[in-house]
């Protein structure tokens, strides 16, 4: 009977009795072994969104490999062959897996077999990295520029992702500011609070004359409430008073993110299953403000939360234009159907979050995005929820070094009363 072996992934850096020297785009190798081996791998070098594997099978008639997103994987030889890619690796072959998502864990597994028996190597997990240098951002945080074609031309900006469940030192901290501050000033301010190291700061929700009009909750304490009034026109063209129920994103006590529609009652946020009875498109509005007795009302108690509107992604679906008019966003100049500079934030049930700042109005060569185009980006990135924040000249993002990275449409940063801070504690 043939001896069957399979190559496992060789450590890019051998740590026993040797010093480790980083390599750019290292190659990982499945080395020969006489028994079903345990496979090991080190994280790839920064600036890498692909992995090259050298796979070789000895005394085997067939070889296959398989990979998937996630940190654990257990498969039989038959499953690897059924779900993976079969290759001729008798003399060894380089396999490059490209277009991997930065700062995401992928598990690889390989198998070989002959007519009499099969063998499968142990799962190997590798965590891809962001484009930032190793020292700039904490583990499981990425800060990357993006460029994509949209209906208005080209959209450019920055995407930040953070896995707060995996790196338990990370913090999502909506921050209320009185007086209002620019994002760079917020970075300096937060750096002096002894509450961890800030790495990313962006603008938050809506405001008027320096005062917040959007919900902001920090460590369970309501710092500002969602606006209770809006002033759209009715069917006769007359300005009226309306009661907007708008989107907010919160991180709950268990670390999960959820988005809901909020109206503040007695200074406390209440969650509702929809924006209720308002609709600018049909010019129909609720005659009275919702109460704690309104159907579906539930006291909402996130640990951290930021409000804005409208809801962009709800339970994994693009709902931007479903709720744009129902949240009474058109009156305020959000311009949902046209390309604009925008800021938006989203999250998942398992503790991942994503922040996007998109330039527009020609700044930095960017035309901006519609609300629906922004929502598409969050859906593509696997977010369960996303909400729109203040945009236009307010859209700004600051990186690890406290410097402004995007190109605000006003030509300079605006002072804002609420901001998003992503930090890491010791």
C-alpha positions as CSV (number, residue, x, y, z in Angstrom):
1,X,0.0,0.0,0.0
2,X,1.3,3.4,-0.9
3,X,2.5,5.8,1.8
4,X,0.4,8.9,1.5
5,X,1.6,12.3,2.5
6,X,0.4,15.9,2.1
7,X,2.3,19.1,2.3
8,X,1.4,21.4,5.2
9,X,1.9,25.1,5.3
10,X,5.4,26.1,6.4
11,X,5.8,29.0,8.8
12,X,6.9,32.2,7.0
13,X,8.9,33.0,10.1
14,X,10.5,30.2,12.1
15,X,10.3,31.3,15.7
16,X,12.2,28.4,17.5
17,X,15.8,29.5,18.1
18,X,15.8,31.9,15.1
19,X,15.0,35.5,14.8
20,X,12.0,36.5,12.6
21,X,12.5,38.6,9.5
22,X,9.4,39.9,7.8
23,X,9.0,39.4,4.1
24,X,6.8,41.1,1.6
25,X,4.3,38.7,0.1
26,X,5.7,35.6,1.7
27,X,5.0,32.2,0.2
28,X,3.5,29.5,2.4
29,X,4.5,25.9,1.7
30,X,2.8,22.5,2.5
31,X,5.9,20.4,3.4
32,X,6.0,16.6,3.1
33,X,5.2,14.4,6.1
34,X,4.7,10.7,6.6
35,X,1.7,11.1,8.7
36,X,-1.4,13.4,8.6
37,X,0.3,16.6,9.7
38,X,-0.8,19.5,11.7
39,X,-0.6,22.7,9.6
40,X,0.7,26.0,10.8
41,X,0.9,29.5,9.3
42,X,1.8,33.0,10.3
43,X,-0.3,36.1,9.4
44,X,0.6,37.7,6.0
45,X,2.6,40.8,5.7
46,X,0.7,44.1,5.6
47,X,-0.2,45.4,2.1
48,X,-1.2,41.9,1.1
49,X,-4.7,40.9,0.0
50,X,-3.6,37.6,-1.6
51,X,-1.9,34.4,-0.5
52,X,0.4,32.2,-2.5
53,X,0.5,28.5,-1.5
54,X,3.0,25.9,-2.8
55,X,1.2,22.6,-2.8
56,X,2.8,19.3,-3.4
57,X,1.4,15.8,-3.0
58,X,3.6,12.6,-2.7
59,X,2.4,9.1,-3.5
60,X,-1.1,10.4,-4.3
61,X,-3.2,10.2,-7.4
62,X,-5.2,13.4,-6.7
63,X,-4.8,16.6,-4.6
64,X,-7.3,19.3,-3.8
65,X,-7.4,22.5,-1.7
66,X,-10.3,24.5,-0.2
67,X,-10.5,27.8,1.6
68,X,-13.3,29.8,3.3
69,X,-13.8,33.0,5.4
70,X,-13.7,32.3,9.1
71,X,-11.3,31.1,11.8
72,X,-12.3,27.4,12.1
73,X,-12.8,24.7,9.6
74,X,-13.0,20.9,9.9
75,X,-13.4,18.8,6.7
76,X,-12.9,15.3,5.6
77,X,-10.9,14.3,2.5
78,X,-14.1,13.7,0.6
79,X,-15.5,17.1,1.5
80,X,-12.3,18.9,0.4
81,X,-12.5,17.2,-3.0
82,X,-16.3,17.9,-3.3
83,X,-16.1,21.6,-2.4
84,X,-12.6,22.6,-3.3
85,X,-10.4,22.8,-6.3
86,X,-8.7,19.7,-7.7
87,X,-5.1,20.2,-8.9
88,X,-2.2,18.2,-10.2
89,X,0.4,18.7,-7.5
90,X,2.7,15.7,-7.9
91,X,5.6,18.0,-8.8
92,X,4.4,20.9,-6.8
93,X,2.3,23.9,-7.9
94,X,2.0,27.5,-6.8
95,X,-1.6,28.5,-6.1
96,X,-2.4,32.2,-5.6
97,X,-5.7,33.2,-4.0
98,X,-6.5,36.8,-4.7
99,X,-9.0,39.5,-3.8
100,X,-9.2,38.6,-0.1
101,X,-10.8,41.1,2.2
102,X,-8.2,42.9,4.3
103,X,-8.2,42.2,8.1
104,X,-10.3,39.1,7.6
105,X,-9.5,35.5,8.7
106,X,-9.4,32.8,6.1
107,X,-9.0,29.1,6.8
108,X,-7.2,26.9,4.2
109,X,-7.2,23.1,4.0
110,X,-5.7,20.6,1.6
111,X,-6.2,16.9,0.9
112,X,-4.6,14.1,-1.1
113,X,-5.7,10.6,-1.9
114,X,-5.1,7.4,-3.9
115,X,-7.3,4.5,-4.6
116,X,-6.9,3.0,-1.1
117,X,-6.9,5.8,1.3
118,X,-7.0,9.6,1.7
119,X,-5.4,12.2,3.9
120,X,-6.3,15.7,4.9
121,X,-4.2,18.3,6.6
122,X,-5.3,20.2,9.7
123,X,-7.1,23.6,9.0
124,X,-4.8,26.6,8.8
125,X,-6.0,30.1,9.5
126,X,-4.4,33.2,8.1
127,X,-5.5,36.7,8.8
128,X,-5.1,39.1,6.0
129,X,-4.0,42.7,6.6
130,X,-4.8,46.2,5.8
131,X,-2.7,48.5,3.5
132,X,-1.5,50.4,6.6
133,X,1.9,49.7,8.1
134,X,1.9,47.2,10.9
135,X,2.3,49.8,13.7
136,X,-0.4,52.3,12.5
137,X,-3.6,50.5,13.5
138,X,-4.5,47.9,16.1
139,X,-5.2,44.3,15.1
140,X,-8.5,43.8,13.3
141,X,-8.8,47.4,12.3
142,X,-8.3,48.5,8.7
143,X,-8.2,52.0,7.2
144,X,-8.2,52.0,3.4
145,X,-8.9,54.3,0.5
146,X,-11.5,53.2,-2.0
147,X,-12.5,54.2,-5.5
148,X,-15.5,52.9,-7.4
149,X,-17.6,53.7,-10.4
150,X,-21.1,55.1,-9.6
151,X,-23.9,56.6,-11.5
152,X,-22.5,60.1,-11.0
153,X,-19.0,59.2,-12.2
154,X,-16.4,58.2,-9.6
155,X,-16.7,57.9,-5.9
156,X,-13.5,58.1,-3.7
157,X,-13.1,58.0,0.0
158,X,-12.1,55.9,2.9
159,X,-13.4,52.7,4.5
160,X,-12.7,51.7,8.1
161,X,-13.5,48.2,9.4
162,X,-13.1,47.1,13.0
163,X,-13.8,43.7,14.6
164,X,-14.6,44.6,18.2
165,X,-15.5,41.0,19.1
166,X,-12.2,39.5,18.1
167,X,-10.1,42.4,19.4
168,X,-11.8,43.1,22.7
169,X,-9.6,46.1,23.4
170,X,-11.3,48.1,20.6
171,X,-13.9,50.6,21.4
172,X,-16.7,52.3,19.3
173,X,-17.3,55.6,21.1
174,X,-19.8,58.1,19.8
175,X,-18.7,61.3,21.4
176,X,-20.8,64.5,22.2
177,X,-18.9,67.8,22.0
178,X,-19.8,71.1,23.7
179,X,-18.6,73.3,22.1
180,X,-18.5,71.6,18.7
181,X,-15.0,70.6,17.4
182,X,-13.5,69.6,14.1
183,X,-12.5,65.9,13.8
184,X,-8.8,66.7,14.2
185,X,-9.6,68.7,17.3
186,X,-11.7,65.7,18.6
187,X,-8.7,63.5,18.1
188,X,-6.5,65.7,20.2
189,X,-9.3,66.1,22.8
190,X,-9.9,62.3,23.1
191,X,-6.2,61.7,23.3
192,X,-6.1,63.7,26.5
193,X,-9.0,61.9,28.2
194,X,-7.0,58.8,29.3
195,X,-9.7,56.6,27.8
196,X,-7.5,54.7,25.3
197,X,-5.7,55.6,22.1
198,X,-7.8,57.1,19.3
199,X,-7.1,55.7,15.8
200,X,-10.0,57.0,13.8
201,X,-12.3,60.0,14.1
202,X,-15.2,61.0,11.8
203,X,-18.1,63.4,12.0
204,X,-21.3,62.1,13.5
205,X,-25.0,63.0,13.2
206,X,-26.9,66.0,12.1
207,X,-26.8,69.4,13.8
208,X,-27.9,73.0,13.5
209,X,-26.2,76.1,14.8
210,X,-23.7,74.0,16.7
211,X,-26.3,71.8,18.5
212,X,-26.8,68.1,17.9
213,X,-30.0,67.0,16.2
214,X,-29.2,63.3,16.4
215,X,-29.0,60.7,19.1
216,X,-25.7,60.2,20.8
217,X,-25.2,57.6,23.6
218,X,-21.9,57.0,25.3
219,X,-21.4,54.3,27.8
220,X,-25.1,54.0,28.3
221,X,-25.6,57.7,28.9
222,X,-27.8,59.8,26.6
223,X,-25.6,62.7,25.6
224,X,-28.0,64.2,23.0
225,X,-31.5,63.2,21.8
226,X,-32.8,62.7,18.3
227,X,-34.6,65.7,16.9
228,X,-38.3,65.6,17.9
229,X,-39.5,68.0,15.1
230,X,-39.2,68.4,11.4
231,X,-40.8,71.1,9.1
232,X,-41.9,69.6,5.8
233,X,-44.6,70.9,3.5
234,X,-48.0,69.3,3.4
235,X,-50.1,68.5,0.3
236,X,-51.1,72.2,0.1
237,X,-47.6,73.4,0.1
238,X,-47.8,74.8,3.6
239,X,-45.0,74.2,6.1
240,X,-46.1,72.0,9.0
241,X,-44.6,70.5,12.1
242,X,-43.9,66.8,11.9
243,X,-42.4,64.2,14.2
244,X,-39.6,62.2,12.6
245,X,-38.7,58.7,13.7
246,X,-35.2,58.2,12.4
247,X,-32.5,55.6,12.2
248,X,-29.8,55.0,14.8
249,X,-27.1,52.4,15.1
250,X,-26.2,51.0,18.5
251,X,-23.8,48.6,20.1
252,X,-25.6,46.5,22.7
253,X,-24.3,45.1,26.0
254,X,-23.3,41.8,24.3
255,X,-21.2,43.6,21.7
256,X,-23.6,43.1,18.8
257,X,-24.6,46.0,16.6
258,X,-28.2,46.7,15.7
259,X,-30.1,49.5,14.0
260,X,-33.6,50.7,14.7
261,X,-35.9,53.7,14.3
262,X,-35.8,56.0,17.3
263,X,-37.9,58.8,18.8
264,X,-37.0,60.2,22.1
265,X,-39.7,60.4,24.8
266,X,-38.9,62.2,28.0
267,X,-35.2,62.3,27.0
268,X,-35.0,58.6,26.5
269,X,-34.7,56.8,23.2
270,X,-37.6,54.5,22.2
271,X,-37.2,52.0,19.4
272,X,-39.9,51.5,16.8
273,X,-40.2,48.8,14.1
274,X,-40.5,51.4,11.4
275,X,-40.6,55.2,10.9
276,X,-44.3,54.9,11.6
277,X,-46.8,57.1,9.7
278,X,-44.7,59.7,8.1
279,X,-44.0,59.9,4.3
280,X,-42.8,62.9,2.4
281,X,-43.4,61.2,-0.9
282,X,-47.2,61.2,-0.2
283,X,-47.1,64.2,2.0
284,X,-48.8,62.4,4.9
285,X,-47.5,62.8,8.4
286,X,-48.4,61.7,11.9
287,X,-50.6,64.4,13.6
288,X,-49.0,63.7,17.0
289,X,-45.7,62.6,18.3
290,X,-45.3,58.9,19.2
291,X,-45.4,57.9,22.8
292,X,-44.3,55.0,25.0
293,X,-47.7,53.5,24.4
294,X,-47.5,53.7,20.6
295,X,-47.7,50.2,19.1
296,X,-44.2,48.7,18.9
297,X,-42.6,51.2,21.2
298,X,-39.7,49.8,23.3
299,X,-37.2,51.5,25.5
300,X,-33.9,51.2,23.6
301,X,-30.8,50.7,25.8
302,X,-27.6,50.4,23.8
303,X,-24.2,50.9,25.4
304,X,-23.1,53.1,22.6
305,X,-25.2,54.7,19.8
306,X,-25.2,57.3,17.1
307,X,-28.2,58.6,15.2
308,X,-28.7,60.0,11.8
309,X,-30.9,58.9,8.9
310,X,-32.1,57.4,6.8
311,X,-31.6,53.7,7.4
312,X,-29.4,52.3,4.6
313,X,-29.2,48.6,5.4
314,X,-31.6,46.7,7.5
315,X,-31.1,43.0,8.1
316,X,-28.6,42.8,5.2
317,X,-30.8,44.5,2.6
318,X,-30.5,47.9,0.9
319,X,-33.4,49.9,2.1
320,X,-32.1,53.4,1.6
321,X,-34.8,54.7,-0.6
322,X,-37.5,52.7,1.2
323,X,-37.1,54.9,4.2
324,X,-35.6,58.2,2.9
325,X,-39.0,59.9,2.6
326,X,-40.5,58.1,5.6
327,X,-37.8,59.5,7.9
328,X,-38.5,63.0,6.5
329,X,-34.9,63.3,5.3
330,X,-35.6,65.1,2.0
331,X,-36.7,68.3,3.7
332,X,-33.4,68.6,5.5
333,X,-31.4,68.6,2.3
334,X,-30.0,65.1,2.5
335,X,-30.4,64.9,-1.3
336,X,-30.7,61.1,-1.3
337,X,-31.0,60.6,-5.1
338,X,-28.0,62.7,-6.1
339,X,-24.3,62.1,-5.7
340,X,-23.0,63.9,-2.6
341,X,-20.2,63.7,0.0
342,X,-21.4,61.3,2.6
343,X,-20.6,59.6,5.9
344,X,-22.2,56.4,7.0
345,X,-21.7,53.7,9.6
346,X,-22.8,50.1,9.9
347,X,-22.4,47.0,12.0
348,X,-23.1,43.3,12.3
349,X,-24.7,41.0,14.9
350,X,-21.3,39.5,15.7
351,X,-19.5,42.7,16.6
352,X,-18.0,44.0,13.4
353,X,-18.4,47.6,12.4
354,X,-17.7,49.6,9.2
355,X,-17.3,53.4,8.7
356,X,-17.3,55.1,5.3
357,X,-16.5,58.6,4.3
358,X,-17.0,59.5,0.7
359,X,-15.8,62.8,-0.9
360,X,-17.9,64.6,-3.4
361,X,-18.6,67.7,-5.4
362,X,-15.4,67.3,-7.3
363,X,-13.1,67.3,-4.3
364,X,-10.2,64.9,-4.7
365,X,-11.7,63.8,-8.0
366,X,-14.7,62.4,-6.4
367,X,-18.3,62.9,-7.5
368,X,-19.9,61.4,-4.4
369,X,-22.5,58.8,-3.9
370,X,-26.3,58.5,-3.7
371,X,-27.8,57.0,-0.6
372,X,-28.6,53.7,-2.4
373,X,-25.0,53.5,-3.7
374,X,-23.7,53.9,-0.2
375,X,-26.0,51.2,1.0
376,X,-24.7,48.9,-1.7
377,X,-21.2,49.2,-0.4
378,X,-22.3,48.1,3.1
379,X,-24.3,45.2,1.7
380,X,-21.2,44.1,-0.3
381,X,-19.1,44.2,2.9
382,X,-21.6,41.9,4.7
383,X,-23.0,44.5,7.1
384,X,-26.3,43.6,8.8
385,X,-27.2,47.2,9.4
386,X,-26.1,50.7,8.3
387,X,-27.3,54.2,8.7
388,X,-26.5,57.5,7.0
389,X,-24.9,60.2,9.0
390,X,-24.4,63.9,8.3
391,X,-22.7,64.5,5.0
392,X,-21.9,67.3,2.6
393,X,-19.3,69.6,4.1
394,X,-19.4,67.8,7.4
395,X,-17.9,64.5,6.0
396,X,-14.4,64.2,7.3
397,X,-12.2,61.4,8.6
398,X,-9.0,61.5,10.6
399,X,-6.5,58.6,10.9
400,X,-4.1,57.2,13.4
401,X,-1.8,60.2,13.2
402,X,-4.5,62.8,13.9
403,X,-4.3,64.0,10.4
404,X,-7.2,64.6,8.0
405,X,-7.3,62.1,5.2
406,X,-10.2,63.0,3.0
407,X,-11.1,66.2,1.1
408,X,-14.1,68.0,2.7
409,X,-16.3,69.7,0.2
410,X,-16.1,73.0,2.1
411,X,-12.3,73.0,1.7
412,X,-11.8,72.7,5.4
413,X,-13.3,70.7,8.3
414,X,-16.5,71.8,10.0
415,X,-16.9,71.8,13.8
416,X,-19.4,69.1,14.7
417,X,-21.2,68.4,18.0
418,X,-21.1,64.6,17.7
419,X,-18.3,62.4,16.4
420,X,-17.4,58.8,15.9
421,X,-14.2,57.6,17.7
422,X,-12.6,54.2,17.2
423,X,-10.0,53.6,19.9
424,X,-8.1,50.9,21.7
425,X,-7.7,50.6,25.5
426,X,-4.7,49.0,27.2
